[in-house]
Amino acid sequence: MSPLLPQKKPPPPPQDAAITLAWEAAHRRRAAICAWVAAALTIIGSILSALGTSSVPTFPNDVVTAPDAINNLLAGQPIPPGRTAMQVEWFQSHLSAANYVGTVMSGLAALVLFGVIAFLFKATRARNPGFGQATLIAGAFGAVAFGVGTTVAQMTSFIGIAGFDGGNNFQATEALTAGPVVIGQILLTLGSFGLGFAFVLLGLNAMRTGLLTRFMGILAMIVGATFIIPQVDPQGVLRSFWLAVIGFVFILRWPGNRIPPAWISGKSEPWPSIAAARAAKAGAGGTSSTPAPSLPEPESNGSGDTAGQLRKKRKRKK
């Protein structure tokens, strides 16, 4: 390599295992509580937000088409309410306190989620110092933007629905997309990408250091994708399940004590590759320590002749 080119510095060595384990012992319970609270707020908030608004009618027989609206406008007649206006009026009579509480809970769930991201990030970086700080920054920004964006967009939309005095589709759309709603949607979109980026990189790197099993690591990456594509998990069931399980992993409590060894040693414990695992299994099967069964000793008649020799003598006599 040319001496004129900048030399890339090697990453620093992993943090001392004793320091890592001491820090995790002091913070693991708090991180587990954050995980369980975020899981509960996510699933309960989704259920409450969906109450009363999940069965909105489509009003297929009362739709005002664009040509009809243009004809009414040219004729000087008022444009009758279309599907959007009718749905907003339907929402007015079905909104309840549960919708507002559910929205607030969903926003708080995103904020609490940062406690989980921060703990898992620091535990992973202590074992792999090359893990970049960008993941933590994306997680912090994503949690705040997602939580605030969700709350602002939904709340202002509910306020617009409650204040709708009737009218056509254009007026109903204005009530649904007032200025704060657009700001909330922008924050929500940016926060979704931030959390998705953080979850994918956390799942991958925590799995590489042995802090997450392959199942939990891959599931973390899938959860990250659901932030960007919410249609995959609209109610947050996968996210809540992963958070509930990771809480038990954080406090080293799981049936059968199947906790990844990296949490116990304080060092990186990479999982063996599939090929290496198969080779180890094949080697264990080929070098079995069980002795081969020995053949039975031949029977003797007391004169030194075995059973086989006696049978041969009888054949000769015949």
N, C-alpha and C positions, 0 to 999 in steps of 0.2 A: 504494500500500500504506500502511496506517495506521502511523504511527510508534510506536503502542502495541504492535504485533505484533513479536515477536522477528525480527530480520533473520537470514536464513540466510547464514552466511559462505561465500564461494566457496572451492573447494578450492585448496590451495597449488599453485604451478606444479610441473611435473615436475622430478625431480632432474636435475642437470647430467649430460649424456650421458657426459662423461669419467669422472665419479665412478661412474656406473652400470656402465660397461664395465670399469673397474678392479676393482670389487667382484666382478662376475661372473667375470672372468678368474681371480680368486683362489679362487673357490669352485666353479666349474663342474665341475671334474674330480671333486671329492668328491660333488657332487650326482649326477653320472652314475653313479658307483660305487654310490651308494645305490639308484638306479633299477634297475641291473642285479642287484644283490644281492636287492632286494625281488622282482623278477621271478622269479629263480631259486628263492628260498625259497618263493614262492607256489605255483609249479607243482610243484616237487618235494615240498613239504609236502602238497599235495593228493593227489598220487599215493601217497605213503607212507601217508597216513591212510586211503586207500580200500583198501589192500591187506588182503585177508582179511576185510573187512567189507562189501564191495560186493555180494556174492552171498548175503546172508542169506536163508534159506528162509522161506516164509510159513506153513508147516505148516497147510495148509487143511483136512486131514482130522483134525487133532487139536485143533481149537479147542473150548474149553469155553464155551458160550454163557451169557449172564446167567441165563436161566431154569434151566439145569442147575445152575449154581453156587448159586442160591437154594434149589433143591430139595435139593441135597446139604447145604447149611447147615441147613435145617429138619429134615432127617433125621438130623442129628448126624454126618454123614460128612465126612471131610476133603475140601476142595475140591481136585480134581486140578490139576496145572499146565496153564495155558492157553497161548495163542500167545506172549504177552509173556515168560512164564517160560521157555518153550522157546527163544525167540530169545536171551534172556540166557545160557542155558546153552550155546547154540551159539557165541555171542560169546566165552565163556570159553575155548573150545578153539581159537579162531581169532585171538585177540589176540596180537600179537607186538611186539618192540621197534620195528618199523617204525611202528606206530601211535603210539607215544609220541614217537618222533623227529619224525614228520610233524606232530604237534600242536605241538611246540615250534618247529619251523621256521615254521609258519603264524603263530604268535604273534610271532616275531621279525620276520617279513616286515612285519607291520603297524607295528611300532615303527620299522623302517628307513624305512618309507614316509614318515614325517614329514620326513626330509631332502629328499625330492623336493618335498613340499608347500611347505616353507619357502623353498626356492630359487626355485621358480616364483612363489610369492606375492610375494617381495621384488622379483623382476625385473618383475613386472606392476605392482606398486605404484610402483616407481620411474618408470614411464612414465605411470601413471594414479594420482595421489595420492588420488583420490576412492574408490579401492578400499578398503573397510572392513576393519578389523582382525579383525572377527568371523570371517572365513574362516580366518585363521591359528589363532585360538583353537579353532574347531570342529575343524580338522585335528589340532591337538595333542591335544585331549581325545579325539577319535575314534581316533587311532592308539594311544594308551595303553589306552583302554577296550576297544577291539576286540582288541588283542593280549593283554592280561591276561584279558579275558573268554573268549576262545577257549581259552586254555591252561587256565584254571581249570575251565571247564565240561567240556571233553573229558577232562582228566586225572582229575577226581573221578568222572566217569562211568565211565572205565576202571577206577578203583579199586573202584567199587561193583560193577561186573560181575565183577571178579576175586574179590571177597569174597562173592558170592552163593552160599549153601549149598543152594539149591533151595527150592521152595515154589510158591505160587500167583502169579497175575498181580499181586495187590496187593503182595505182598512183593517181586516183581521190579521193580515200578514204584518202590517205596520205595528200592531199591538204585540205581536209575538217576537218581532225582531227590532225592538227599540235599541238605542245606543248602547246601554250597559250589557244587553244580551250579546251583541257582537263582540264587545271587549272580553266578556266571559268566555265566549266560544274560542277566541284567539288564544287566551291563556290556557284553556282546556286542551287545545290542540298541541301547543308547545309543551305543556306539562306531560301530555301522553307520550310524546317522542322522548322527552327526558327520562321518564320512568321506564319506558321500554328499553332504551339504550342501557340504563343502569342495570336492569334486571338481567338482560342478556349477558352482559359482561360479568356481572356478579356470579350468575349461574355457571358460566364457563370457567372462570378462574377459581372459584371456590371448589368446583368439582376437580380441577386439575391439582389443587393442593391437597385434596382428600378431605376437605371439610364437608362436602356434600356428596352423597352417593350419586351414581349416574342417573338414577330415577329423579332425585330431587333437583339435580343440576339441570337436567333437560326440562323438567317441569317449570323451573324458574325461567328458563328461556322462553318457554311457551307462554307463561304468564306475561313476560315482557312483550311478546307479540300481541297479546290481547289488549294491551293498552293502546296500541296503534290501530288494531282492527277489533274494536269492541264487539262487533257482531259475533265473534267467535265465543265470547263468554259475557253476554250482556248483563247477567246478574252477578258476576264476580265470584262464581262458585269455585272455579279453579284457583283463583287468587286466595280466597278464604281458606281453602283446603291446604294450600302450600304454607300459608302463614300459620295455621294451627299446628301443622307438623313441625315447622322450623322452630316454633316456640319450645317444643319438647326437646328438640335437638340442642338448642341453646343451653338448656339446664341439664343436659346429659341424662335425660330420662326417656327411655323408649323400651317397649316390650322386648325381652330377650337381651337387653343391653347391647343392641346393635348400633352403637354410636360409632361414627367414623373415628378411627384411631388418631387422626390428626388433632382432634379436640383434646385428647388425653396427653399426647406427647408434646404438644406445643410446636411441632415441626411439620414441615410438608410431608405428607404421606401419599404420594400419587397412586392412584388406582392402577393395577396392571392392565395392559391392553388386552383385548379379547384374544389375540393370538397367544400372548404370554400366559393368560389364564388357561387356555386350552392345552398349551404345552405342559404347564405345571400339573394339570389334572391327568394328562396322559402319562407323565413321568411318575406320578404317584400311583397310577394304576399298574404300570409296568414293573415297579419295584415293590411289590407287595411284601410285607414282612411276615405274612402268614405262611408257615411251612407247608410244602406239598404233602398230601396224605401219603403215608408209607404203605407199601403193599403188604398184605398179610403173610406171615411166615408159612411155608409149606408144612403140611401135617406129616408126621412120621409115625411108623408103626412100632417103634421101639427098637428095631434092628438096623436102623439107619436108612431104610428105604422110605422115600417120600410117597405121597398118595399117587403122584403121576407114575412113578416107577412100578408100583403095585398093579396099576391098571394095565401097564404094558405087559407084565408077567402073566396076568390072567388071559390076555389076548393070545399070547404064545401057547399057553396050555390048551386053549380051545383049538 
